Amino acid sequence: MKKRMYRFFIDYEKEERWVNDMADRGWNLKKTVVGYFVFEKGTPGQYIYRNEFINRKSKDYFEFLDEMHIECVSKFGGWAYYRKSKSEG
């Protein structure tokens, strides 16, 4: 089951909190593009999400994320959403 929602945030921290609140209710982020979010039904509280401005990040930084089992969910412009299993911290 998928849920598509339109929300526009000026404050990226507020946006991140909202995405994590959705995840706590069992809606895992699958894709996002400015103001448009696609969630998929999953296990409540399975993931922790973070959004980050990734322009000018080095290759080493992305390798570090891979080593830490941090998955890139969606990228648009200079922003990306990452997630990690909540059980791993």
Buried (B, 14 or more C-beta within 10 A) or exposed (E): EEEEEEEEBEEEEEBBEBBBEBBBEBBBBBBBEEEEBBBEEBEEEBBBBBBBEBEEBEEEEBEEBEEEEBEBBBBEEEBBBBBBEBEEE
